[in-house]
Amino acid sequence: MDYRNDWTCDYPNNVARRHSKNQILLLTGMLFFLSIGSAFNVQIGLAVKPYMVMLLLLMFYYLSKITIEKLLFFEMAFVGFYVYYDLRGVITAYPAAALRAMGATFILLVFYFFCRYWLNQIRWKDIEWAIIISGFVFNLLSLGYYVMGLVNLGFNMHGNGIRELGVMIDRDFPRLLGLTNDPNIFVFINMLFIAYFLTHREKWWNLLGGFIGILCVMLTLSRGAIISLVIVLVLCILVGSVRSKLMMVLGAVGFFLLANLFFDQFMEVSLWELLLERFGTVSEDGGSGRFDIWTDGLAYFMDKPLFGIGSFNFQAYHSFTAGKAIFMHNSFLEILVETGIVGMMFYVTAIVALVWTLVKAALVDKEQWWLLIALIGYLSMMTSLSLILNEIFFFFFALVARSLKEKERNIERRKGWRT
């Protein structure tokens, strides 16, 4: 073992092998559907995503069994924030936009409470296998989709705003979209898989999965995402044996060299050169226009600092004042602008409670470190993404609650052994 505890509770007990395999398959499917929802959905006012269909079917199956257990403090804090977020949409300049936010919040809360119940019916080992399998499937298919896009383009990366399968040509940069509609969304989804793979690197397949995930993130050529990845990698290096740390660093370097070879052979430019050139454009494009957007957002905030302009109203405000409907590209600033100081206090309380809960848990059970590392990766990504309402983050909350329950079971089990 690398850093994990030797004791792991197989909760719930006496699970039939066939039932266990079915649960792994279903959870793998749910994770995969969650991952591809940004690109593969049907718009009917709200985006109907694949996970919603699966959620509906599972809820029908479990309807008579679903129970809601007592919430942890961080869960109550998040629910409190989202209730306030919806209430702030009652009186706004653009009520139609706020109504969409209310609908999305309702769906996500239903999804959260179901996942909280459902994950409690699945063994922790089976949850881990589902994360491993879905992480491999998501990254390998995304990488293949990216290569197919490059092949269709004849490896010509000149142009702007060109999308072909899993690749987007952005100002002459071939950026990986994979099975998502945005390179940054791809990395946000991948944080869970990378954090798990690289903190469970005692198994070679986890190490391989982590390397593939790192390669995919680098191919997005997303500056904010790569900075977040570096933060996650540094945190991952802090856990584990010296041998596993060395293997991770050498393996990551090896995969980078392979990527360089691929680009040299087919595109006559190295990935290293692309990364340097990409980061060199920060001063020219103002963070892809984010600095100007954030300046506009702060102006709206100064106009209504206490309660904000209203949930999900920033796009409409920006369209009216600047002629372009665009996301804030910063979740924390978007919360501040749309819900004001009051809403920001709710959200900060929830985030601090979640971080503190995971820190305390990790000091007792080292298995919790990967969830804390994933959370830090998410938060760093949210500084350049608008993700107030995101199903991946809601699933993460449910996963944390399930992991904390596993920790308590393990502690009780260890006490039983000692007595």
N, C-alpha and C positions, 0 to 999 in steps of 0.2 A: 504494500500500500504506500501511497505517496504522502498524503497529509490527512487523509480521512480517518475517522474512527473505525476501529475494528468491529464495532458492534452496530448493526443497523436493524431496526425493527421491521419485520416483514408485515406491516400493517396494511389492510386487515389480514388476520390469520386464516389459515386453512382455505386459501384461494385455489380453486382448481386450475390446473395448467392451461386448459383450453380457454377458460374464462380470462386468465391472465393474458394470454396471447391476443384475445379479442380486445381487451382493454388497451393493450399496447397499440394495436392496429387503429382503434378508434381515436386514441389520443394523438397518435402520429398524424392521422388524417386531419384532426382539428388543428394541430400546430401548422401543418402545411397549408391548410385553407386560410388560417390567420395570416400566414406569410405572403400569400399571393393576392390578397384581397384588394390591394391598392391598384392593381393592374387588371384583374379579372373580376368585373362586377357589372351590375345592371343599374343604370341610373333611373330612378322614379321619384325624383325630388331628393330622396336619400339614396345612397349607394347600397344596393342589395348585394352583399358579398357572400362567397361560398360558405364561410363559417356560420352565417346566419341560418342557412338552410339546414346544415348539420345540427346546429343548436336547437332548432325547432323540432327536428326528428328525435333527438336525444331527450328533450324535455317531455315530449309525448310519452316516451318509454318510461321515464323516471317520475312522471307527474305525481303518482300516488305515494312516492317514497321521499320526495324532496323535503328536507328540513333545513332550517337556518339556525346555526349555533351562535352562541354569544360572540359578538364582534370584538376584535382587539382594538386598542385605542387608535392605532394608525388607520384602521379600516373605518372607524367611526368618523375620524377627522376627514378622510377622503370623501365619504358619503356626505358629510356636512358641507364640504366645499362644493360638491356637485349639485346639491340641493340649492345652495345659494346661487350657484352659477345659473341654474334654470330660473330661479326667482328673479334674478337680475335681468332676465330676458322678457319679463312681463311688460315693462314699459320701456320701449326703446324707439329710436328713430326708424329702425328697420325691423319690424316685428316678424316678418316672414323669415328672415335669417335666424332670428332668435328661436323661432318655432322649430326650425331644422335642428338647432342645437339641443332643444328639449327632447325631440324625438330620438336623436342619436344618444343622448344621455340615458334615456329610459332603456333603450336596447342594450347599452353597455352595462348598465347596472343589473339588468336581468341576466345578461351573459356572465357577469361577475359572480352573482350569487349562485347561479347554476354550477359554474366551474368550481366554486368553493365547496359545494356539496359533492360534485362528481369526483374531484381529485381525492376527496376523503375516502372514496370507495375503491381507489386504485392503490396497489402496493407502491411504495416509494421506488423500489428497484424497477418496476414497470414504467413509472414516470420517467426515470432516468433513461431507460432504453428508448422510450418515445422521443425524448429530446435528442438522443444520439442519432437515431434513424432519420428523424425529420431534418436535423441539421445537415446531415450528409446529402439527403435528397434535395433540399432547398439549394444548397451551395453548388452541388454538381450539376443540377439542371440549369441553374442560373448561369454557371460558367459555360455550359454547352450552348445555351441560348445566346450568350454573348458572342461566342466564336461563330455560331451560325449567322448572326447579324453581320459580323466582320466579313465573312465569306460572301454573303449576299451583296455587300458593298464593295467587293473586290479589294478589301483591305485599304480602301481609300478613306482617309480620315479628314479630308478637307470639307469644310462647310460648317453650318451652325443650325441647331434646332432640328437636325435630321435624326429620326428614330427608325431603327430597323431591328425588329425582334428584340434581343436583349442588350442592344448597344444604342447609345445616344451620342451623336457627334455634336459637341458643344464647343463652339469657337475653335475648331480644328483639334479638339481633344476627344478621343474615343473613350467614352465613359460607360462603365458597366451599369446597366439597369437590372439585368437578370430577370426574375419573374415579378418585378415591381415596376412602378411607373416613375420612380425617382431614385437616383443613386443614394441620396441621404436616407431615404426610407429603407432602402435595402440594408444599409449599415445598421440602422436602428434595430431592425428585425434581427440582424445577425449578432448583435451584442449578447443575447442570451446564449446562443450556441457557442460563440467564441469563448465567453467566460466559463461555460461548463467544460468545454473541451480542454482548455489550457490549464484548468485547475484540477483536472482529473487525468493528468497526462501519464499516470502509471500504466495505462493501457495504450498500446501503440496506435490503435484505431482512433482514440481520442486525440492523440498528438497529430495524427494525419488530418483529422477533421479540423483541428485548429489551424493547421498550415493552409488548408484549402480555403478556410474562412478568411484568413489574413490576406491571402492572394486576391480573393474576390474584393475585399475592402479596398486594397491598393488599386485595383483595376477600376474602381469607381472614380478615382482621381478627385475625390471630395476632400478638400482641405480640412474642413471641420471634422469630418469623419476620421481622417487619418490621425489627427491630433487626439481624438477620443480613443482611437485604437492604441496609440502609444501609451496613453494613460492606463488603459486596461492591461496592456502587456507589462508595464512596469509593476502594476499591482499583482499580476499573476506571478511574476518573478519572485515576489516577496514570500510566496508560499511554496512549500515543497522542498525536496532534498536538493543538494548541490548538483547531483548527477542529472536529475530531471530538469533543473534549470539550464544546465549546459546543453542537454538534448534539445530543449525548446528553442534556445537561441541559435544553435547551429542549424537546426531544421528550418527555422524561419529564414535564415540567411540563404540556405540552399534553395528554398522555394522561390525566394526573390531572384536568385541567379537564373533559375529555370524560366521565370517570367521574362527576365531580361533577354534570354536566349530566344524565346518565342517572338518577342517584339523585334529583335534584331533580324531574325530570319524572314519574317513576313511583312514587317512594316518599316524596316530600315531605320528604326529609332529605338533607343533603349527605354525601358520603363523608368529608370532612374532619371533620364533626361526629361521625360514627360512630367514626372513628379516635381522636379526642380522648376521647370517652366511653368507648371500649374501654380505652384506657390509663389512664383515670381510675379503673377498677375494680380495679387491682392491689392497693391497700391493703385493699379489701373482700373479695376472694376468695382472697387469699394466693397469687396466681399460679395461679388455677384449682385451688387445693388442693395445689399442688406443694410448698410450704414444709412443710406438715404431713407429706407423704409422705417428703420428704427427711429430716425429723427422725426419723421411724420407722426409715428405712433406716440412719441413723447409729447408732441404738441397737442394731440387729442387728450392725453392724460392730464396735462396741465389745465385743460379746459374743464375736465370733470374728474378731479383727483380722488375723491372719496369713494364713489360708487362706480365710476367708469362709464363708458359709453354704451354698455350693454353686451350681453353674451353674443358671440359670433357676429358682431357688427363691424369689426375692423375693415373687412374686405369692402363692405358697402360704403363706409366712410371714405376709404382711400379711393374708391372708384369715383365718388362724388367730388372730392377735393383735388385728386391727382390724375383722374381719368383712367385709372387702372385698378381692377379688382385683384388684389394680391394678398397672400398670407403674410403675417408678420415675420415669419422665419425666426421666431424666438418665443418659445412657449411661456417663459416667465414674464417677458415684457408684454406679451399678448394678454396674459391674465391680469397684469397690472392695468393695462389700458382698458380692457373690456369690463373688468369687475372692480377696479379701483383698489385703494389701499385695503379696504375691508376684505375683498376677495383674496388679495395677495396674502393677507395675514392667515386666512383659512388654509390656503395652499401651502404656505411655508410651514405652518404647524403640522400639516399632514406629512410633508416630506421629512421634516426633522424627526418626527415620531417614527417614521419608517426606517430612517437611517439609524437612529438610536436603538430601535428594536433589533435590527440586524447586527449591529456592533455588539450588543449585549449577548445575543445568541451565538455569535461567532467566537466570543471569548470562552464560551462553555462547550460549544460543538463546532469544530473546525469545518465541518461540512457546509456551514452557513456562509463561509467566506465568498464562495462563488456567486451567491445571490447578491451580496454586498458589492462585489466587483461589477456585476452586471448592472446594478442600480446606478453606480457611479458612471458607468459608460452611458446609460440612458440619460442621466441628468446632463452630462457634458454634451450629448447630441442635441438635447432639447434647447440648448442655447442658440442653435442655428436652425431649428425646425419648429413648426407649429403643430403640437401634438397634445393639446389639451384633452381631446376626445380621441383615444386610440385604443383599439382592442388588444394590441400586444401588451401595452402597459397595464391594462385591466387584468389580463391573464397573469401577468407577472405578480400583481397583488395577490391573486388567488394562490399562485405557486408559493409565494412567501408564507402565506397563512398555513398551507399544507406542510411546508417544510418545518415550520415552527412546531406544528403538532407532532411531526415525526421526531423532532428533537425531544419533546416532552416524553413521548413514548420510550425513546431510547434511554433517557435518564431514569425513568421508572424501572425499566428493564434492568439497567445496571445496578440500581439499588437492590433489586430482587436478587441478583446474583451475589451481591456482597452479604446479604443477610442469610 
